[in-house]
Amino acid sequence: MTSRHDGVRVLTFGTFDVFHSGHLRLLERAAALGDELVVGISSDELNEAKKGRAPVYALADRMAIVRALRCVAGVFVERSLEAKREYLVEQGADVLVMGDDWTGRFDHLSDVCEVRYLPRTPSVSTTAIIEQIRGET
Ligand code: CTP
């Protein structure tokens, strides 16, 4: 995706591993806040650093799934959690959307774009699904 665009561009970030209904609801609500939604997908290395485990689905597959959604205009790779500001500028973001597990953590970026936190969908997460399949819960 390039930064040249008309209308309101919304950006969000995440791993989106073992895609589930909580992911879909977050993306649909984020898309509804603007004209096009662009999603930064965590690299396999970033996910490992962030969550202490390799993703189940490799980056190319996670990107293909998210890119195929009707509510998503484009995807790019997020390689560093610290580079949010650069990504927002590069992508020409008007709005940054994050789940409310991050509330307050990105307020310092409100000089670049509007920052919104959306409520997470209760009772579903990639970690819980993996544990359930492994028979750990
Ligand atoms: N998300 C959500 N509701 C959920 C789970 C995730 O709204 N029940 C949102 C997160 O807040 C984030 C995005 O979906 O904005 C991507 O989250 P991600 O970390 O990839 O998914 P999780 O299911 O939270 O993964 P994990 O259990 O590995 O932390």
Backbone and ligand atoms as CSV (ligand in chain L), in Angstrom:
chain,resi,resn,atom,element,x,y,z
A,1,MET,N,N,0.857,-1.198,0.000
A,1,MET,CA,C,0.000,0.000,0.000
A,1,MET,C,C,0.886,1.238,0.000
A,2,THR,N,N,0.456,2.287,-0.677
A,2,THR,CA,C,1.196,3.540,-0.649
A,2,THR,C,C,0.434,4.541,0.204
A,3,SER,N,N,1.068,5.686,0.460
A,3,SER,CA,C,0.387,6.679,1.296
A,3,SER,C,C,-0.505,7.602,0.460
A,4,ARG,N,N,-0.494,7.471,-0.877
A,4,ARG,CA,C,-1.354,8.325,-1.696
A,4,ARG,C,C,-2.758,7.735,-1.740
A,5,HIS,N,N,-3.723,8.461,-1.211
A,5,HIS,CA,C,-5.075,7.932,-1.186
A,5,HIS,C,C,-6.058,9.056,-0.919
A,6,ASP,N,N,-7.307,8.814,-1.278
A,6,ASP,CA,C,-8.390,9.732,-0.924
A,6,ASP,C,C,-9.144,9.115,0.233
A,7,GLY,N,N,-9.844,9.955,0.995
A,7,GLY,CA,C,-10.681,9.420,2.057
A,7,GLY,C,C,-9.888,9.117,3.311
A,8,VAL,N,N,-10.585,8.554,4.274
A,8,VAL,CA,C,-9.999,8.300,5.596
A,8,VAL,C,C,-9.373,6.908,5.619
A,9,ARG,N,N,-8.055,6.858,5.861
A,9,ARG,CA,C,-7.367,5.566,5.937
A,9,ARG,C,C,-7.176,5.154,7.398
A,10,VAL,N,N,-7.649,3.974,7.710
A,10,VAL,CA,C,-7.546,3.415,9.063
A,10,VAL,C,C,-6.442,2.366,9.065
A,11,LEU,N,N,-5.596,2.396,10.084
A,11,LEU,CA,C,-4.556,1.368,10.228
A,11,LEU,C,C,-4.762,0.588,11.516
A,12,THR,N,N,-4.501,-0.696,11.483
A,12,THR,CA,C,-4.441,-1.475,12.717
A,12,THR,C,C,-3.322,-2.489,12.581
A,13,PHE,N,N,-2.933,-3.091,13.703
A,13,PHE,CA,C,-1.797,-4.010,13.726
A,13,PHE,C,C,-2.168,-5.260,14.513
A,14,GLY,N,N,-1.562,-6.374,14.181
A,14,GLY,CA,C,-1.774,-7.579,14.981
A,14,GLY,C,C,-1.117,-8.780,14.324
A,15,THR,N,N,-1.184,-9.912,15.017
A,15,THR,CA,C,-0.600,-11.143,14.477
A,15,THR,C,C,-1.622,-11.896,13.618
A,16,PHE,N,N,-2.863,-11.924,14.068
A,16,PHE,CA,C,-3.957,-12.582,13.342
A,16,PHE,C,C,-3.601,-14.037,13.012
A,17,ASP,N,N,-3.066,-14.731,14.031
A,17,ASP,CA,C,-2.716,-16.146,13.885
A,17,ASP,C,C,-3.941,-16.996,14.234
A,18,VAL,N,N,-4.152,-18.096,13.535
A,18,VAL,CA,C,-5.329,-18.956,13.730
A,18,VAL,C,C,-6.568,-18.044,13.748
A,19,PHE,N,N,-6.855,-17.475,12.588
A,19,PHE,CA,C,-7.859,-16.411,12.460
A,19,PHE,C,C,-9.192,-16.813,13.094
A,20,HIS,N,N,-9.755,-15.910,13.916
A,20,HIS,CA,C,-10.996,-16.238,14.631
A,20,HIS,C,C,-11.979,-15.060,14.605
A,21,SER,N,N,-13.157,-15.266,15.183
A,21,SER,CA,C,-14.231,-14.275,15.091
A,21,SER,C,C,-13.885,-12.961,15.795
A,22,GLY,N,N,-13.045,-13.002,16.829
A,22,GLY,CA,C,-12.614,-11.771,17.500
A,22,GLY,C,C,-11.797,-10.903,16.546
A,23,HIS,N,N,-10.938,-11.546,15.750
A,23,HIS,CA,C,-10.163,-10.823,14.736
A,23,HIS,C,C,-11.102,-10.175,13.722
A,24,LEU,N,N,-12.050,-10.963,13.230
A,24,LEU,CA,C,-12.979,-10.461,12.205
A,24,LEU,C,C,-13.759,-9.261,12.727
A,25,ARG,N,N,-14.285,-9.370,13.934
A,25,ARG,CA,C,-15.088,-8.274,14.496
A,25,ARG,C,C,-14.252,-7.004,14.667
A,26,LEU,N,N,-13.005,-7.178,15.104
A,26,LEU,CA,C,-12.117,-6.013,15.267
A,26,LEU,C,C,-11.906,-5.339,13.910
A,27,LEU,N,N,-11.634,-6.137,12.884
A,27,LEU,CA,C,-11.340,-5.576,11.555
A,27,LEU,C,C,-12.583,-4.925,10.955
A,28,GLU,N,N,-13.733,-5.526,11.133
A,28,GLU,CA,C,-14.968,-4.934,10.583
A,28,GLU,C,C,-15.280,-3.598,11.253
A,29,ARG,N,N,-15.108,-3.541,12.560
A,29,ARG,CA,C,-15.375,-2.278,13.270
A,29,ARG,C,C,-14.325,-1.226,12.920
A,30,ALA,N,N,-13.072,-1.641,12.752
A,30,ALA,CA,C,-12.018,-0.686,12.367
A,30,ALA,C,C,-12.331,-0.113,10.977
A,31,ALA,N,N,-12.713,-0.977,10.052
A,31,ALA,CA,C,-13.002,-0.538,8.677
A,31,ALA,C,C,-14.149,0.462,8.652
A,32,ALA,N,N,-15.108,0.278,9.535
A,32,ALA,CA,C,-16.294,1.151,9.570
A,32,ALA,C,C,-15.950,2.560,10.051
A,33,LEU,N,N,-14.749,2.744,10.601
A,33,LEU,CA,C,-14.343,4.071,11.078
A,33,LEU,C,C,-13.751,4.941,9.964
A,34,GLY,N,N,-13.607,4.373,8.756
A,34,GLY,CA,C,-13.019,5.157,7.665
A,34,GLY,C,C,-13.430,4.622,6.315
A,35,ASP,N,N,-12.631,4.981,5.294
A,35,ASP,CA,C,-12.937,4.550,3.924
A,35,ASP,C,C,-12.139,3.326,3.512
A,36,GLU,N,N,-10.915,3.200,4.074
A,36,GLU,CA,C,-10.146,1.983,3.773
A,36,GLU,C,C,-9.312,1.579,4.970
A,37,LEU,N,N,-9.247,0.267,5.160
A,37,LEU,CA,C,-8.514,-0.305,6.297
A,37,LEU,C,C,-7.260,-1.004,5.790
A,38,VAL,N,N,-6.116,-0.614,6.363
A,38,VAL,CA,C,-4.838,-1.259,6.038
A,38,VAL,C,C,-4.319,-1.904,7.322
A,39,VAL,N,N,-3.843,-3.153,7.202
A,39,VAL,CA,C,-3.485,-3.929,8.398
A,39,VAL,C,C,-2.000,-4.287,8.395
A,40,GLY,N,N,-1.312,-3.926,9.466
A,40,GLY,CA,C,0.079,-4.341,9.659
A,40,GLY,C,C,0.097,-5.686,10.359
A,41,ILE,N,N,0.682,-6.680,9.699
A,41,ILE,CA,C,0.691,-8.047,10.242
A,41,ILE,C,C,2.082,-8.329,10.818
A,42,SER,N,N,2.126,-8.761,12.082
A,42,SER,CA,C,3.416,-9.020,12.742
A,42,SER,C,C,4.200,-10.094,12.010
A,43,SER,N,N,5.495,-9.841,11.809
A,43,SER,CA,C,6.364,-10.871,11.225
A,43,SER,C,C,6.428,-12.057,12.192
A,44,ASP,N,N,6.879,-13.202,11.691
A,44,ASP,CA,C,7.010,-14.386,12.551
A,44,ASP,C,C,7.969,-14.085,13.710
A,45,GLU,N,N,9.056,-13.364,13.402
A,45,GLU,CA,C,10.061,-13.040,14.434
A,45,GLU,C,C,9.468,-12.110,15.501
A,46,LEU,N,N,8.696,-11.123,15.042
A,46,LEU,CA,C,8.091,-10.185,16.002
A,46,LEU,C,C,7.100,-10.922,16.905
A,47,ASN,N,N,6.310,-11.822,16.312
A,47,ASN,CA,C,5.346,-12.577,17.125
A,47,ASN,C,C,6.061,-13.413,18.181
A,48,GLU,N,N,7.170,-14.017,17.770
A,48,GLU,CA,C,7.931,-14.854,18.700
A,48,GLU,C,C,8.464,-13.996,19.863
A,49,ALA,N,N,8.964,-12.813,19.530
A,49,ALA,CA,C,9.497,-11.916,20.568
A,49,ALA,C,C,8.373,-11.441,21.489
A,50,LYS,N,N,7.195,-11.167,20.894
A,50,LYS,CA,C,6.066,-10.589,21.614
A,50,LYS,C,C,5.365,-11.612,22.489
A,51,LYS,N,N,5.161,-12.826,21.951
A,51,LYS,CA,C,4.318,-13.806,22.651
A,51,LYS,C,C,5.088,-15.042,23.121
A,52,GLY,N,N,6.376,-15.093,22.796
A,52,GLY,CA,C,7.201,-16.205,23.281
A,52,GLY,C,C,6.929,-17.524,22.588
A,53,ARG,N,N,6.274,-17.487,21.432
A,53,ARG,CA,C,6.090,-18.711,20.641
A,53,ARG,C,C,5.970,-18.338,19.170
A,54,ALA,N,N,6.349,-19.289,18.324
A,54,ALA,CA,C,6.208,-19.057,16.887
A,54,ALA,C,C,4.731,-19.113,16.533
A,55,PRO,N,N,4.279,-18.322,15.557
A,55,PRO,CA,C,2.879,-18.440,15.147
A,55,PRO,C,C,2.596,-19.811,14.526
A,56,VAL,N,N,1.343,-20.247,14.600
A,56,VAL,CA,C,0.957,-21.517,13.974
A,56,VAL,C,C,0.963,-21.345,12.458
A,57,TYR,N,N,0.381,-20.254,11.986
A,57,TYR,CA,C,0.367,-19.972,10.539
A,57,TYR,C,C,1.514,-19.018,10.230
A,58,ALA,N,N,2.261,-19.333,9.162
A,58,ALA,CA,C,3.381,-18.478,8.751
A,58,ALA,C,C,2.868,-17.129,8.247
A,59,LEU,N,N,3.767,-16.162,8.233
A,59,LEU,CA,C,3.417,-14.793,7.843
A,59,LEU,C,C,2.662,-14.734,6.508
A,60,ALA,N,N,3.153,-15.428,5.491
A,60,ALA,CA,C,2.525,-15.331,4.158
A,60,ALA,C,C,1.067,-15.791,4.215
A,61,ASP,N,N,0.781,-16.812,4.997
A,61,ASP,CA,C,-0.594,-17.316,5.113
A,61,ASP,C,C,-1.457,-16.351,5.926
A,62,ARG,N,N,-0.906,-15.811,7.028
A,62,ARG,CA,C,-1.674,-14.846,7.833
A,62,ARG,C,C,-1.999,-13.606,7.004
A,63,MET,N,N,-1.043,-13.182,6.177
A,63,MET,CA,C,-1.284,-12.011,5.314
A,63,MET,C,C,-2.338,-12.320,4.255
A,64,ALA,N,N,-2.266,-13.506,3.660
A,64,ALA,CA,C,-3.217,-13.876,2.599
A,64,ALA,C,C,-4.641,-13.923,3.144
A,65,ILE,N,N,-4.806,-14.445,4.349
A,65,ILE,CA,C,-6.149,-14.541,4.953
A,65,ILE,C,C,-6.709,-13.152,5.207
A,66,VAL,N,N,-5.925,-12.282,5.822
A,66,VAL,CA,C,-6.427,-10.940,6.161
A,66,VAL,C,C,-6.662,-10.123,4.883
A,67,ARG,N,N,-5.739,-10.254,3.908
A,67,ARG,CA,C,-5.870,-9.495,2.660
A,67,ARG,C,C,-7.146,-9.874,1.901
A,68,ALA,N,N,-7.582,-11.116,2.060
A,68,ALA,CA,C,-8.748,-11.611,1.312
A,68,ALA,C,C,-10.084,-11.108,1.867
A,69,LEU,N,N,-10.047,-10.498,3.057
A,69,LEU,CA,C,-11.315,-10.049,3.661
A,69,LEU,C,C,-11.870,-8.830,2.923
A,70,ARG,N,N,-13.191,-8.797,2.779
A,70,ARG,CA,C,-13.847,-7.688,2.079
A,70,ARG,C,C,-13.592,-6.346,2.771
A,71,CYS,N,N,-13.454,-6.360,4.089
A,71,CYS,CA,C,-13.285,-5.102,4.831
A,71,CYS,C,C,-11.840,-4.596,4.828
A,72,VAL,N,N,-10.908,-5.331,4.212
A,72,VAL,CA,C,-9.484,-4.954,4.244
A,72,VAL,C,C,-9.014,-4.510,2.863
A,73,ALA,N,N,-8.414,-3.299,2.794
A,73,ALA,CA,C,-7.929,-2.771,1.514
A,73,ALA,C,C,-6.509,-3.244,1.216
A,74,GLY,N,N,-5.713,-3.497,2.250
A,74,GLY,CA,C,-4.339,-3.916,2.016
A,74,GLY,C,C,-3.649,-4.314,3.299
A,75,VAL,N,N,-2.507,-4.986,3.147
A,75,VAL,CA,C,-1.728,-5.433,4.309
A,75,VAL,C,C,-0.253,-5.094,4.087
A,76,PHE,N,N,0.484,-5.002,5.192
A,76,PHE,CA,C,1.945,-4.869,5.109
A,76,PHE,C,C,2.530,-5.583,6.313
A,77,VAL,N,N,3.856,-5.775,6.306
A,77,VAL,CA,C,4.497,-6.512,7.396
A,77,VAL,C,C,4.935,-5.546,8.491
A,78,GLU,N,N,4.562,-5.859,9.739
A,78,GLU,CA,C,5.052,-5.095,10.894
A,78,GLU,C,C,6.239,-5.861,11.470
A,79,ARG,N,N,7.421,-5.262,11.367
A,79,ARG,CA,C,8.629,-5.961,11.830
A,79,ARG,C,C,9.069,-5.535,13.223
A,80,SER,N,N,8.594,-4.349,13.668
A,80,SER,CA,C,9.031,-3.834,14.971
A,80,SER,C,C,7.886,-3.121,15.671
A,81,LEU,N,N,7.696,-3.431,16.943
A,81,LEU,CA,C,6.631,-2.772,17.720
A,81,LEU,C,C,6.939,-1.295,17.936
A,82,GLU,N,N,8.230,-0.978,17.928
A,82,GLU,CA,C,8.662,0.405,18.209
A,82,GLU,C,C,8.524,1.323,17.000
A,83,ALA,N,N,8.239,0.758,15.837
A,83,ALA,CA,C,8.227,1.574,14.609
A,83,ALA,C,C,6.819,2.031,14.217
A,84,LYS,N,N,5.874,1.988,15.169
A,84,LYS,CA,C,4.479,2.347,14.836
A,84,LYS,C,C,4.398,3.722,14.170
A,85,ARG,N,N,5.128,4.695,14.728
A,85,ARG,CA,C,5.066,6.058,14.183
A,85,ARG,C,C,5.484,6.063,12.703
A,86,GLU,N,N,6.586,5.396,12.399
A,86,GLU,CA,C,7.084,5.342,11.015
A,86,GLU,C,C,6.050,4.680,10.109
A,87,TYR,N,N,5.463,3.587,10.577
A,87,TYR,CA,C,4.452,2.893,9.751
A,87,TYR,C,C,3.244,3.803,9.491
A,88,LEU,N,N,2.813,4.506,10.516
A,88,LEU,CA,C,1.628,5.368,10.370
A,88,LEU,C,C,1.895,6.464,9.339
A,89,VAL,N,N,3.092,7.052,9.406
A,89,VAL,CA,C,3.453,8.127,8.467
A,89,VAL,C,C,3.585,7.551,7.059
A,90,GLU,N,N,4.343,6.450,6.961
A,90,GLU,CA,C,4.576,5.782,5.669
A,90,GLU,C,C,3.266,5.425,4.963
A,91,GLN,N,N,2.313,4.944,5.753
A,91,GLN,CA,C,1.048,4.460,5.190
A,91,GLN,C,C,0.005,5.568,5.072
A,92,GLY,N,N,0.330,6.755,5.550
A,92,GLY,CA,C,-0.607,7.876,5.470
A,92,GLY,C,C,-1.865,7.649,6.293
A,93,ALA,N,N,-1.684,7.135,7.510
A,93,ALA,CA,C,-2.845,6.803,8.357
A,93,ALA,C,C,-3.561,8.052,8.865
A,94,ASP,N,N,-4.883,8.006,8.865
A,94,ASP,CA,C,-5.696,9.050,9.491
A,94,ASP,C,C,-6.167,8.604,10.868
A,95,VAL,N,N,-6.338,7.299,11.031
A,95,VAL,CA,C,-6.816,6.737,12.310
A,95,VAL,C,C,-6.004,5.475,12.628
A,96,LEU,N,N,-5.560,5.355,13.875
A,96,LEU,CA,C,-4.956,4.105,14.361
A,96,LEU,C,C,-5.971,3.421,15.259
A,97,VAL,N,N,-6.270,2.169,14.981
A,97,VAL,CA,C,-7.198,1.395,15.814
A,97,VAL,C,C,-6.435,0.265,16.493
A,98,MET,N,N,-6.637,0.128,17.811
A,98,MET,CA,C,-6.042,-0.987,18.545
A,98,MET,C,C,-7.112,-1.580,19.458
A,99,GLY,N,N,-6.945,-2.838,19.832
A,99,GLY,CA,C,-7.853,-3.453,20.793
A,99,GLY,C,C,-7.668,-2.786,22.161
A,100,ASP,N,N,-8.694,-2.849,23.003
A,100,ASP,CA,C,-8.620,-2.098,24.262
A,100,ASP,C,C,-7.685,-2.738,25.296
A,101,ASP,N,N,-7.066,-3.887,24.931
A,101,ASP,CA,C,-5.983,-4.396,25.782
A,101,ASP,C,C,-4.772,-3.449,25.712
A,102,TRP,N,N,-4.769,-2.531,24.740
A,102,TRP,CA,C,-3.666,-1.582,24.565
A,102,TRP,C,C,-4.062,-0.163,25.002
A,103,THR,N,N,-5.204,0.002,25.660
A,103,THR,CA,C,-5.706,1.346,25.974
A,103,THR,C,C,-4.629,2.235,26.606
A,104,GLY,N,N,-4.453,3.429,26.025
A,104,GLY,CA,C,-3.512,4.420,26.549
A,104,GLY,C,C,-2.101,4.270,26.012
A,105,ARG,N,N,-1.756,3.063,25.538
A,105,ARG,CA,C,-0.365,2.774,25.170
A,105,ARG,C,C,0.095,3.506,23.912
A,106,PHE,N,N,-0.855,3.963,23.105
A,106,PHE,CA,C,-0.467,4.621,21.846
A,106,PHE,C,C,-0.962,6.057,21.770
A,107,ASP,N,N,-1.368,6.610,22.909
A,107,ASP,CA,C,-1.870,7.990,22.924
A,107,ASP,C,C,-0.808,8.985,22.452
A,108,HIS,N,N,0.469,8.641,22.663
A,108,HIS,CA,C,1.547,9.557,22.245
A,108,HIS,C,C,1.633,9.701,20.719
A,109,LEU,N,N,0.888,8.874,19.993
A,109,LEU,CA,C,0.914,8.973,18.520
A,109,LEU,C,C,-0.216,9.853,17.988
A,110,SER,N,N,-0.955,10.479,18.902
A,110,SER,CA,C,-2.125,11.249,18.459
A,110,SER,C,C,-1.730,12.552,17.750
A,111,ASP,N,N,-0.421,12.859,17.705
A,111,ASP,CA,C,0.013,13.984,16.861
A,111,ASP,C,C,0.102,13.563,15.390
A,112,VAL,N,N,0.152,12.260,15.136
A,112,VAL,CA,C,0.240,11.748,13.759
A,112,VAL,C,C,-1.152,11.476,13.194
A,113,CYS,N,N,-2.031,10.903,14.023
A,113,CYS,CA,C,-3.376,10.544,13.568
A,113,CYS,C,C,-4.266,10.350,14.796
A,114,GLU,N,N,-5.554,10.180,14.526
A,114,GLU,CA,C,-6.483,9.883,15.619
A,114,GLU,C,C,-6.182,8.482,16.158
A,115,VAL,N,N,-6.262,8.297,17.479
A,115,VAL,CA,C,-5.978,6.980,18.075
A,115,VAL,C,C,-7.245,6.466,18.746
A,116,ARG,N,N,-7.714,5.282,18.323
A,116,ARG,CA,C,-8.953,4.719,18.872
A,116,ARG,C,C,-8.688,3.326,19.421
A,117,TYR,N,N,-9.328,2.997,20.526
A,117,TYR,CA,C,-9.232,1.650,21.101
A,117,TYR,C,C,-10.615,1.023,21.061
A,118,LEU,N,N,-10.721,-0.178,20.524
A,118,LEU,CA,C,-12.019,-0.852,20.432
A,118,LEU,C,C,-12.068,-2.024,21.405
A,119,PRO,N,N,-13.230,-2.250,22.026
A,119,PRO,CA,C,-13.343,-3.370,22.974
A,119,PRO,C,C,-13.043,-4.709,22.307
A,120,ARG,N,N,-12.258,-5.543,22.989
A,120,ARG,CA,C,-12.012,-6.902,22.492
A,120,ARG,C,C,-13.286,-7.726,22.606
A,121,THR,N,N,-13.413,-8.703,21.732
A,121,THR,CA,C,-14.530,-9.649,21.828
A,121,THR,C,C,-14.232,-10.618,22.972
A,122,PRO,N,N,-15.165,-10.765,23.923
A,122,PRO,CA,C,-14.882,-11.653,25.054
A,122,PRO,C,C,-14.752,-13.125,24.648
A,123,SER,N,N,-14.007,-13.861,25.457
A,123,SER,CA,C,-13.975,-15.332,25.406
A,123,SER,C,C,-13.397,-15.959,24.147
A,124,VAL,N,N,-12.618,-15.221,23.362
A,124,VAL,CA,C,-11.935,-15.876,22.239
A,124,VAL,C,C,-10.561,-15.253,22.067
A,125,SER,N,N,-9.559,-16.111,21.893
A,125,SER,CA,C,-8.211,-15.626,21.576
A,125,SER,C,C,-7.442,-16.775,20.924
A,126,THR,N,N,-6.413,-16.404,20.183
A,126,THR,CA,C,-5.578,-17.420,19.537
A,126,THR,C,C,-4.960,-18.335,20.590
A,127,THR,N,N,-4.480,-17.732,21.680
A,127,THR,CA,C,-3.852,-18.539,22.734
A,127,THR,C,C,-4.838,-19.562,23.300
A,128,ALA,N,N,-6.079,-19.118,23.568
A,128,ALA,CA,C,-7.088,-20.033,24.124
A,128,ALA,C,C,-7.397,-21.164,23.137
A,129,ILE,N,N,-7.469,-20.835,21.836
A,129,ILE,CA,C,-7.774,-21.860,20.827
A,129,ILE,C,C,-6.648,-22.897,20.776
A,130,ILE,N,N,-5.405,-22.422,20.785
A,130,ILE,CA,C,-4.261,-23.349,20.748
A,130,ILE,C,C,-4.290,-24.259,21.980
A,131,GLU,N,N,-4.556,-23.669,23.146
A,131,GLU,CA,C,-4.587,-24.476,24.381
A,131,GLU,C,C,-5.708,-25.503,24.340
A,132,GLN,N,N,-6.856,-25.073,23.793
A,132,GLN,CA,C,-8.011,-25.985,23.697
A,132,GLN,C,C,-7.698,-27.163,22.775
A,133,ILE,N,N,-7.072,-26.871,21.628
A,133,ILE,CA,C,-6.757,-27.939,20.668
A,133,ILE,C,C,-5.730,-28.897,21.271
A,134,ARG,N,N,-4.807,-28.334,22.051
A,134,ARG,CA,C,-3.791,-29.181,22.690
A,134,ARG,C,C,-4.354,-29.971,23.864
A,135,GLY,N,N,-5.613,-29.662,24.221
A,135,GLY,CA,C,-6.232,-30.368,25.340
A,135,GLY,C,C,-5.772,-29.870,26.686
A,136,GLU,N,N,-5.272,-28.607,26.696
A,136,GLU,CA,C,-4.747,-28.068,27.960
A,136,GLU,C,C,-5.831,-27.356,28.777
A,137,THR,N,N,-7.024,-27.127,28.157
A,137,THR,CA,C,-8.085,-26.464,28.930
A,137,THR,C,C,-9.344,-27.298,28.932
L,1,CTP,N1,N,-8.874,-9.024,19.230
L,1,CTP,C1,C,-10.182,-8.732,19.630
L,1,CTP,N2,N,-10.907,-9.641,20.333
L,1,CTP,C2,C,-10.352,-10.838,20.653
L,1,CTP,C3,C,-9.049,-11.170,20.256
L,1,CTP,C4,C,-8.318,-10.227,19.539
L,1,CTP,O1,O,-10.681,-7.632,19.351
L,1,CTP,N3,N,-11.088,-11.699,21.361
L,1,CTP,C5,C,-8.102,-8.012,18.518
L,1,CTP,C6,C,-6.868,-7.562,19.319
L,1,CTP,O2,O,-7.232,-6.601,20.295
L,1,CTP,C7,C,-6.000,-6.982,18.220
L,1,CTP,C8,C,-6.345,-7.879,17.003
L,1,CTP,O3,O,-7.579,-8.539,17.314
L,1,CTP,O4,O,-6.394,-5.651,17.947
L,1,CTP,C9,C,-5.251,-8.887,16.712
L,1,CTP,O5,O,-5.019,-9.595,17.918
L,1,CTP,P1,P,-4.006,-10.803,18.082
L,1,CTP,O6,O,-3.043,-10.488,19.162
L,1,CTP,O7,O,-3.452,-11.168,16.755
L,1,CTP,O8,O,-5.020,-11.959,18.540
L,1,CTP,P2,P,-5.261,-12.674,19.936
L,1,CTP,O9,O,-6.368,-13.656,19.748
L,1,CTP,O10,O,-5.412,-11.655,21.039
L,1,CTP,O11,O,-3.895,-13.468,20.098
L,1,CTP,P3,P,-3.180,-14.109,21.381
L,1,CTP,O12,O,-4.146,-14.952,22.101
L,1,CTP,O13,O,-2.046,-14.902,20.751
L,1,CTP,O14,O,-2.643,-12.944,22.208
